[in-house]
């Protein structure tokens, strides 16, 4: 907070220039305390979001030389994750690893035929009353299981995954941070996995829907996770490139980052989430209170949400601090901030660049009656009361104020009007050295 007064003076004179960012932040580094330190050994700074609570997040910083791996293929990556269970490790990703290099046909169960699938479950034949079943659905499920086994990678405790240089990334994979503690993921371009075998559900909505699996990164029942300076994208396969069957998009994407099932103490900072539909979900079921209540404490700061359709984030149960993020709203759009069952979302000091065709009232979305704190958010450069705008234009979905808690784990708070330039200069993969 201590920067705020100086920011106002600097902005008037230098708006739109790199000098503005340097004057406001005092540095071009996202984490100045670690300047010059080996990227693979860097740890989450004290006070930087929920993942700094308690023991903090150090990932594989304690790894000895034998447990620092440099990998250039998907197979090497998975081998490094599985080697020597229990040992802290650093895995340096060099170049782009492709989890589905062999193509979808490599996962097909014998006898599976997509044309036959389409014929068998055509609504004109099958109808809309019952979920699909039968031989081709069984073979689709078997094919999907084979893909899952090939593209899922399970990250152990005390691990740092870090991209080397500008071109490091992983395509077609689902990173599973499941039931572990103390994980860092940084400097990677993560292209969303493409589900080769979506399931047709004729009972989903009025006209049915194709449902897909595989999130890019899943934090499931894990604690102390830092996701920093990554780029999450649909990459080569945007939704606009996907075909339609039965009059519905053949949806092959799920989420980019999901934090679910008792996950806790997570910080996601300086990432880019771009051109995706269901982007970031915190809590995946209204009925998961037994595992999620009192957990799902997540901080999101200095992230760029660039033309994402929804879930940026959608929240259930958790105390979620969403501050100093920049949202570019345009194209297909549903909402940015979803308020769900027992959520305690604080959304402050964010900026929104909203296309004139979109009402700012849509930024908030009420899924269940839970309170939300919104303060000092800016829309198209002007301070805007998101809650008041939402409630005035969508009174049938009126939201209540005051999430009931005050975030304190914020190393700095930048003025929202510098965020468009700040995150474009420093967020995403390839920015760290």
C-alpha angles and dihedrals in degrees: 000000000000092000097060102092094046091047093061093056095046094047094058093057103036110025113154097024135105087235087067092060093047092048093049099043100030090224144044090229122094091213106026095178089069099047110141094015118126105269092224091057099045118119134199109280117244113270094018102135133298094316089067092060118111112346092005126220120288102152112191096340090123094055117128121229093268090061098052106099130188110201132188102176136051090242092054090048094054091044091053091051092052099042121108100354115228097025120119109247144187118208114195112200114211118191123342121319115208117206093185102040091134092058132235094294089070090069100045116121114231109272097021111136120177093201089054089048091054092049095047096050101034105139089232086064105025101032127209102274102083136043114247122272138161140078099317092047089050090051091047089053091049090050090049090051090054091051092049091053090051101046105034116094120189115216116211128217121280094028134142119198111192135170119232112229127325103316103053120125151121126239130197096008137120113214109209115204093182129165095342140110136227110023131160125195115184145160098009132131104221115195110202115254114254113226106226093195114039115180122239112228111186091186094059105105125325097309104025129252143228110244123202138194136214125071119210093238125008122192102194121175091334132130137211100024124163117194107184140166096357130139115224114194146149085234113177093009113053116174088252088067095054120102128235128238125183086007093295130104112263091237111205098167132080124174131330097214124007125182109192153144103037096328111155145179101030129160120193110185139168094002129142119224109187140183099341135128114218098028118166125004125185108194117008104209139039087216095057096087092119091065101025106041108105091012133075092080103167136168122205117186139157093007124144116224102192116189096328117160102219148334102059075163126336108193137202124178098337134115096236123183111202109179139146094015123140121221125197105198119195143106116033106006137168106162143312109217116042119196110204141167112332091341120164102197122174112193112181140151094011127142129219127196100198126188112238090242091064124074115226086225087078094061089087120052125192114216097157134003103273129136122252133195116219122173139155096003118155127213116196090343097310127105107250133186098225094189094051093047092049095048093046095052100033104033092160087066098040116168129211123234130237119049088208101243139071121225115228103169097092117123091196140349119217125202109263093235092065094051098085090061096033098056094041089055099043113015124094137030122322095037097099127079 
